[in-house]
């Protein structure tokens, strides 16, 4: 029998609270947050299927912790990939405590910042000097000022807005060194 073990976790859900950013004594950034993940179960009394939430503690270490803290907020829908870590300790009262949490390797944002609950102080999105689109040589079709509203349906979200028109390539004086990523 092989002695191989795999410790990988993939979850998607909504943040249950605003993330908490702190530093260790050695200066390592640590970002902690919770994610609610629904589980479908049949109610034994009614026979109906119900969503039952599971609350998962997540932690991010290192250089990614601080930038992520600016973009995550309570209600944000995310997909998380990472590994499980078990911790145990003795409380101040002398009781044995333990917890299982996800050490996050990857975060995918599944909702825009506008769809999540608005944070108390929204951090500006990262910006770089992108070339300005040139006006099209033809008249564009008129667009309505207000976006189309769709009725809310469980499990479905409104379609993404149409992508902006493709602009001409940047001028030859824009170099790779000018791009911040």
Secondary structure, DSSP 8 states (H G I E B T S, - for coil): --------EEEEEEESS--EEEE-TT--EEEEEEEEEEEEEE-TTT--EEEEEEEEEEEEESHHHHHHHHH--TT-EEEEEEEEEEEEEE-TTS-EEEEEEEEEEEEEE-S-TTTS---SS---------------SS------SS-------TT----------------TT--GGGS--
